[in-house]
Each structure stands twice: as C-alpha cells, then as structure tokens.
C-alpha cells in the first residue's frame, strides 16, 4: 500500500484579495516539492466533490444554503465577497470547499478499505475554524470534523482521534465535535493568538477535547515534550480506529501570522511519531489535510517533510 495524495482542482480558483495570506500561491509552493523525483511513488488522485448530505453531517442546512447563496456569480467582476474580515468567497470557492471535504472523505474511504496506507489532502480553503453555523478564519466548512463523522457513521470506525497541530486553535473542529463522545480532539496551538479559544479547561461534554496551549516564542523541544507527556498516552487510552490530522504549518519560525519557532524537522518528528502510534494501535490508518501555513518557502518545505514521513511508513 502507498500514500495517496488528493489534490483539489478548484483550489487555484478560490481567490482572496491581493495581499491576503491564504493565497493561491500556497498550492504552487507545495506542488513544486511534491513534483520532485523523491515523491514519484505517491499515488495522486483528484479530490471528488462532496455533496450537501456530507456537509450536513456537521452543518445545518440553513448554514449550507447561506454559504451557497453568498457566492458571487461566475463572471462577476466585483471581486471576492467578504463573509467577515478574513474569510472570502469567489465564484469557485463553493466547489473548492466541497472538494476539500470530498478529499478528506475519499482519503478516509481509501484508508479504511485498505486501498491506501495513509493519505494527505492538498486543499484550500482550510476548514478547522468553521463552526456549526459560522464561517471564519479563512474557513467555510469543517472538513476534518465532517470526515470524523463520516468515518464514524459510514466507514466503520468506532472511535476517531483528530490531532490539530496548526498554530491557531481549531475552534471549529472543537465546536463540531464537542458532543461527539466517539471522537477525541487534540489541539496544540499558540496562546494568546487568534481565535482566542483553546484553553485547557475546554474539555467537551465527556472529556473528549484536549487543548494544549503553547506560549509565544516556544520551540519544537517544548512541543515534543508535551506530545510525549500528554498526547500519546491519551491517544493510547482512547484507542482510536483512525487518526485524522489537521496539518497546519504556521507554527514554523518563518510564518508571519504567529510566534512559534518550529522548523521542518519538528513537523517531520511529529508526523513520524503519529504514524508510529498509528502503526501500533490502528493499523497505520492516518488521513491528513492541509490547514494553515503562510510563508510560502517554509510551507513547501514543511509539507514535503510531512508527506515524506507518511511515505516512509507506507513502504
């Protein structure tokens, strides 16, 4: 079995205003690395479109209709439509968001069926800030949370763990999985920082949320200590059948939107440790999806390090 990468054909057409950090160039920065010879063994697939029934696993129909109605018409010259100060819709954004969700679902199906060992979803817009009825933080739909519900309701998983190592707290995923006792949500993130949530005291209805705030200017050594001490023992206790990763790379020391000091070696270590845990506890089943990361060179290198570790365990 190999590592599968699901690529979103609409990501390059999801447009944000000039100067916006969540930009089209993020995809090119990553594919420039994944096109190199050392990644030739990747199985690359086009992410399918999710349907509204998939979105409804986490979002009410009224919210789905609101996002659909807000998108500008194809051919409109008015520019992207602002849902808030950070989050924008262009004519292709609806399909880009559906493909992000569809890629996560397809990755889960491939891994749970044994076709793929693990998978990475290369997509934008990201998803982990989208709450039940609120688009925010560049995000429209909670792709990873929807994937968790899909795995639980349709794909045969009894328990799903979600690990979010984006530098920003995954408030949307937390909101969407707050009452889902079959899911464990783990988020490491800088505090103080947008969106202002993610304190240790936010634990879900059944202690199914584990938030790990990290102080500004802390480095990968602290991250490694906390994951060894707090995360992997909790995962072992939970005993998931599948691990989903919200893979944000904005904890990198070069990233302009935050103040952590990780580097590519830290992302590689964390991916390697998650995969090693999965090999022992859930048949290696890991599906990762791109979230943040806004310094383009650092993003490309960090995703390459992440995917290389996914491939290594798939050999």
N, C-alpha and C positions, 0 to 999 in steps of 0.2 A: 504493500500500500504506500501511497505517496502523500505529500502535502498538496492540497488543492488551493488555488487562489481564485476567488470570484471577483471579477472586475466589473465595475458599474459603467456601462457605456454612456450614461447620462451625466456622470459626474462633471465632465468637462463643459457641459452646457448649463450647469447650475451656477448662475452668475451672481456675484455680490458686488457692491460698489467699489470703485477704484480705491486702493489702499486698505481694503478690508483684509484682516489676517486669514480668514477662511476663504482662500482663493483657489482658482483653477490650477495655479502652478503647483499646488501641493501634490496633485496626482502625477504630473510630469516628473517632479523631483523623486518620487518613489519608483515609477516605472523605469526611469533611467538606470536604477540599480537592478531591478528585477529582470531587465532585459540582458544583463551581463551573463557570460557563459556559465558562471558558477551556479546560476539559478535555472539552468536549462532543464533540469529534471522536475521542475514544478509542473503540475497539471493545471493549466489555466482555463477557466470557464467564464462565460458571460453570466453575470447575475441575472436571474429572472425577475420579472415584476411581481411583487406581492399583490394580493387582492385586498379589497376592503375588509373581507372577513378576517384576514390576517391582522390588519390594524386593529380590528375590534376585539382581539384578544386582550388588549390593554387600554384602548382609547374608545370613548363613547362615539356613537355615530354623529352626534351633533358637532363634535370637535373635528372629525374627519371631514364632514361637509363644510365646515368653516375654512379649513385649510384649502380644500379643493376650490371653493368659491373665491378665495383671496388671490389665487394665482393670476398674473396678468395673461392676457391673450397672446397667442403666438403672433409675432409680427408687431407687437406693441413696441413703441419707441419711447415709452415713459421711463424705462429703466426698472431695476428691481423694486418690488413693493416691500416696504418695511412692516414687519409684524411687531417688532419692538426696535430698540436702538441698535441691536446686534444681529437680528435674525431677518433674513430677506428671502423673498420668492421671486424667481424669474420664470419665464414660461416653461422651462424644462425642470423646474425644481420638484414638481409633483412626481414626475417619473423618476428623477434621481433619488428621491426619498423612498419611493416604492421599491426601487432596485436595491437600495441599501437594506431594507427589511427583507426583501426576497433573497438577497445574497446570504444573509445570516440564516434564514430558514433552509435554503439549499445546502449550506455548509453543514448544518445540523443533520439534515437528512442523509448527506453523504457519509458523515462520520458515524452516525448511529446505525446505518445499514452496513457499515464495514467497507464501503467503496473507497473512502479516504481515511487515512490515519488521523489527520488533523486538517484544519483549513484556516485560511486568512481571507477576510473580506476587505478588499481595497475599494473604499467608497467615500463619498461625501455627498450631502452634508452629514455631519456626525449625528448621534442620537441620544447621548446619555443625559442631556439636560432637559429633554422634552418630558414634561409632566403629563398627568392624565388629560388635562384639557388646556394646556398652556405650552405654546412654542416659545423657546428661549435659548440663549446661549448658542446660537447658530443652528439649533436642532429643531426638527419638525415632528418626528415620530421616534419612540423609544425602541430602537431596533433590537438591542440586546435583551431588553425586558420582554419584548414580543417573542424573541427567539426562545427565551426561557419558558414562556407559557406554551409555545408551540411544542417544545421538547417534552414538557410535562403532559400536555393534553393530547398530543397527536403522535409523538415519536417514540413513546415507550419509556421515557426516563421517569424514575421515581423521585429523584432529587437532583437539582441542578445548582451548582455554585457559579456565581458571577464574580469575577475579580476585575476591578477597575483601577488601573494604575495611572490614569490621566491625572495631571497635576491639579485639575479642578474636580471638586466633589461631584459625583454622579447623582445629583439631586433627583433627576427624572427617573432613573432606574430605581432609586430608593423609593420614590413615591409610587411607582407602578408595582413594585414587589413588596411593599410594606406589609401587606396582609397575606402574602403568599408563603405559607409555612413550609412548602416543599422546596423553596429556594433560599439559599444563603447568599447575601450580597455583601461583598467585602470591597471597601474603597479606601485606598491610600491617597492623600491629597494635601496640598498646602493649605494651611490656615494661619492667618487670615488671607482670604482670596475669594473672588467670585466663585460660586454664587452665595456664599455666606453660610451655607449649611454644612453638615458633616461632622458635628461634634460627637464625641464618644458616647454621649448619653442618648443619641438617636439610635434605637436598637430594634425597631419593628415590633409587631404585635406578639411575636414569640421568640424574641432574642435572635431573630434571623437577619439582622443587619449588624455588620461590624465596621465601624468607621475608625480610621487610623490617621488622625491629623498629624502633619509634619510641619515643623517650623520653617519659616523662610531661611534660605541660605544653608539648609541642611543638605547632606550629600548622600551618595549611594551607600556609604557604610552604615548610616543610620537606617536607611531603607532595608538593607539586608538583615540587620539585627531585628527589626520589627517584624519582617516577614517570617524569619526563623522562629521568633519567640511567640508571635501572636497568630499569624495567618495559617501556617501549615498545620500546627496542632488542631486549630479549629476546623480546618478542612477535613482532617483525618477523623475527627469526632462526627462531623456531619455526614461523611461517606457519600459524596456525590456520584452519580452515574455519568455526569458530563460536566466539563468546566467551560464556561464562556468567559472571554476576556474582552473588556472594553480597553482597547490598546491605544491610549493617548501617549504621545511622545513629547509633550510640552513640559515635562519635568526636566528636560535637557538643560544644561547650564547655559546654552546659547539661545534658548527660547525667549522671545520678547514679552510674553504675557505673564510670566511668573518668575519665581526666585529660588527654585530648587537647583541643585547642582549635580544632577545625574549626567552620565555620558553613555555612549553606545555599549560599553562593557557592562554597565548596570542593567540596561534593558536586556542584554543577552543573558546575564546571570539570572534575572528574574524569570525570563521565558524558559530557560533551561530548568530551573527549579520547579516551575509549574508543570512542565512537561514530565519531569521525573516523578512528581507526585501523581500525575495522571497515569503514567505507565504502571505504577504500583497499585493504584486504587480504582481506576475506572477505564482500564484497557486503552489508555493513551488518548481518550476522547477529549479533544480541545478544539474549540472554534473561537477565533479571534477576529475582531472587527476594528477598523481604524476609527479613532475618535480625534483627539487634538494633535497638535504639533505644528508650529507656525514659523520656525526658522527653517527655510527650505533645505539647505545642505544638511543640517542636523537631522531633519525629518527623514530625508532619504537614507542617510547612513543608519539611523536608528531602526527604521523599518527593515532594512536589509539585515541588520543583526538579529532582529526578532524572527524574521522568516527563515534565516539560516538555521536558527535553533529549532524551529518547527521541522525543518527538513532533516536535520541531523537525527532526530529521534524517530523519523519515519523510515530510515534506511533499514 
